[in-house]
Amino acid sequence: GHLYYEGEHDILYRKREMITGDGETEEVKGVPNNHVIDNQYAKLVNQKANYLVGQPFVIDCQNDTYVKLLKGIFDKQFMRTLKNTVKNSENCGIAWLYPYYADDGKLSFRLFPGYEILPFWQDSEHTVLDSAVRYYLVEGYEGSNRVIIQKVEIYDRKGVHRYTYDGGKLTPDVDNFEKSADTSQIVMVGADGKVIGYNWERIPLVPIKFNEHEIPLIKKVKSLQDGINAILSDFENNIQEDKYNTIYVLKNYDGTDLGEFRKNLAVFGAVKVRCDGDMNG
């Protein structure tokens, strides 16, 4: 779903193929092979997100002070994050909001895409989260060489445990702040300069589900989107090909392989014939 939203559709990898004489298929080169994408899926995702969370929500309460405090947390930045989370839940079936405290001490929320989180639920209804694993990629450098580093974070009630994943093995990723790979979910520095860690009572991952079955939207419309792309691509291929208005009956065809005949006709638009005495090709 995320790839289709970004325009990475299956039609981009389609090849023109033909049937050979033995009934197998092989790729045909030298013929038009357009990859046209009309991304109706992305429009559908945006339409649903705008319908659900397109307008700012209203915070109302009899306590004006409480309303003011809530508006300081659920501000326009949070609304944008919530809208992006809804879009991601449509693409992945589920997305996650991660609450944390920013450097200025403000309670903030961060989006974790659904494809980054592997949840472990306590119940079959997926309402109580026991723990979760986050897997993501970051860019780094080894000397002057750019490398991709695989990061793994395990969230449980004891905190966050950070690792790097290389060669099928997890290596503790030491945090420069706490000097440990196992850190608290909330880290603060006291007045005396000591590092103080706190943990939430529950796993700080809030699931935003597209539906109760966590099924992404792409599963319902992928075949339709692929069909639109295929129709448009085939139409452009047909326009660019040199079509003939006549079907010829060949006599004395210079060749015995039907697969060769089909290939010559598909690639070159011509076949070789011969004349043998009174038998004209």
N, C-alpha and C positions, 0 to 999 in steps of 0.2 A: 504493500500500500504506500509506504513512504517513497519507494522508487518510482512508482507510477505517478504520484503527486509531483515529483521533481521532473517528470518527463522521461524517465528511463523505462521505456516500454519494450515488450518482447519483439515488436516489429523491427526494432533496430538490429536484431541479430538474425532476421530471416534471410534465407538464401534462395535463389532461384534454382529449382531442381527439375530434372527430367527423368523419364522412365527409360532405362536401357533395355536392350534386347532380352536380357535374362530376367526382367521384371524388377530389378533393383533400381534405386534412385541415386543420382549423382548430381553434384553441383554444376550448374551451367554458368560460365563466365562470358563476358562480352555482350550481355543483354541487359536492358534496363532493369534495375532493382532498387526502386525507390522505397524509402522508409518515411512515410508521411504519418504524422501524429496529430490528431485532433483531440486534445486532452480534455474531454468532457468529464472525466473522473475528477480532475482537479477543480473544475467548476462546481461539481456536485458537492465535494468536500467543503468548499468555501460557502456554498449556499446553505448547507446544513449548519455550519458553524455560525454563520450570520443569523440564522433563524433562532439558534439556541442562545447565543451569548453576544449577539451583535450590538445590543444596546447596553449601556451602563446599568447595573443593578442599583437599587435604592436601599439605603440603610435607614431604618426608621425605628425609633424607640422613645419612650417617655422620658428617659434620662438623657438630656442633651450632652452631658459630659461624656457619657459612654458612647454616644453616636460619634462624637468628635474623635475619640480615641480609635474607634473602629475604622473611621474614614482615613485615619493616618496609616493604618495597616492595609486595608483593602482599597488602595488608591488606583489611579489610572494604570500604573505599572503592573499592579496585580491583575487588573482586568485584561490587559494585553497578554500577560502570562497565562491566564485562565483560557483565553480564546485560543492561543497556540496549543495549549494542553488538550482542548476539545478536538482541534484538528488532528493532533497526533493520535488521540484515542480512536478517531474514525479510521485513520490509516493502519493502526496496529491493534485495534480492539480494546486496548487499555493504555493509559499513560499515567504518569506519576508526578505528583507535586511534592517537593522536598522542602520542608520549613527549616530555616536556619537564621542565625543572627549575623547581620552584615557587620563590617568593621565599625560602623557608626553606632552599633547596638540596636538597630532597627530590625524587627522581625520581618523577614523576607521569604519569598518562595521561588523555587527554581524548578524548571521542567526537566524531567528525566524521560526520554523517549521510551516507548514500550519495548523496543528491541534491545534496549540496554539492560533491562531488569529481568532477573529470573526470580520470581517470588516463590516462597514456600508457605502455604496456607495451613492453618490449623483445622479448618473445616472444609467440607465439600462445597459449601455455598460461597467460598472465597470472601469471607467477611472479616476474619481475624488473621492478621499476618504474623507468622512466627519468626521468619527471618527472610532475607533477600540478598541476592548477589547482583552486583552491578559490574558489567563488562563493557569497557569503552577503549577507544584508541586515542593517543595523543602523539603529537609530533615532537621529536627530539633530535639531538645531534650527538654523534660520536666523532669527536674531532670536527672535521669539516663536512662529514657525511650526514645527510638527512636520513633519519630512521623513524619508523613507526613503532611506538611502544604500546604494548597491550597491558592495560590496567585492570585490576580486579579489586572490588571493594565488597566486603561482607558486612551487612547490617544486622545486628541483633540487639537485644536489650542491654548488653554489656558495652556497646559502643560500635565503632567502625574499625574494621580490620583491613588494612591496605596491603596489596601485593602487586607484583609485576608478573606477568605470565610469559615465559620464554622457554621454548623447547619442551613443552608439556609439563613444566614444573612451576609451582608458585614460589616466588621469592619475596620475603617481607620487604615492603616499600617503606623505609624509615621516614617518618615525618620530621622535617627540620625544626618544627616548633616544639613538639613534645619529645623528640628524640626517640620515637617508638613507632612501630607499625600499627600498634593497637592504640587508638585514640578515643576520646569521649566524643559524643555527638555534638556537644557544645563546649567550646574551649574559651576561657576568659583569663585575663591576667589581673590578679588582685592588686591592691594598692601597694603591697609589699614586694611586687614583682614576681610573685609565685604564680605558676600556671594552675588554674582551677578547672576541672572538668565536670560536666553535668551530662546526664542522659535523660531522654524523655521516658515517660512511663510505658509508652508503646513505640513500636518501630516508626521512625519519622518519615514514612512514605505514605502519601494519601493517594489511593487509586482513583482515577477518573475513567470509568468504563463507558464504552460506546453502547453496550447493551449488557444484559445480565449474563450472556454466554461469552462475552469478550470476543465476539467474532468481528473482524475488521470489515469495513464496507467493501473493500476490493474483492472479497470472496463472492459478493452478490452481483457485481457488475463487471468483473474482469473480462468475461467472455464477450460482453457487449462492446467494451472498449477495444478489445483486440479485433472484433469484427469491423468496427468503424475504421480502424487503422488499416486493416487488410483491404477493405473496399476502396479506400482512397488511394492506397499504394498501388493496387492492381489497376485502377483507372488511369493513373499517371503512367504506369508501365505500358498499358495498351495505347495510350496517346503517342508515346515515344517510339513504339515499335513500328516497323515498316510492314503493315498488314497487306495481304494480297486478297483480291476479290474473286479469284478463281481457284478452284481445286483441280489439280491436274491428275490424270490417270497416266502412270508412267509405264512405258514398255521398254524392254531391254535395259533395265536399271543396272548401272555399273556398280554392283555391290550385292552381297547376299545377306548382310547383317541388318536386320530391321532396326536394331538400336542405333547403328551408324546412320541410317536414313533419318530417323527421328532427330538425332543430334545435329546433322547437317541442316535439316530444315529449321530447327529451332535456333541454331547459332548463326548460320550463314544465309538462311532464306533460300537456299539453292541445293540441288543434288546433281550428280553426274549421271548422264545417260550415254548410250552408245548406239551407233547405227551398224547393222550387220546385214549387208546386202539389201534385199527388199524390205527387211524388218527395220524400220526407222525407229530410233529411240524417241 
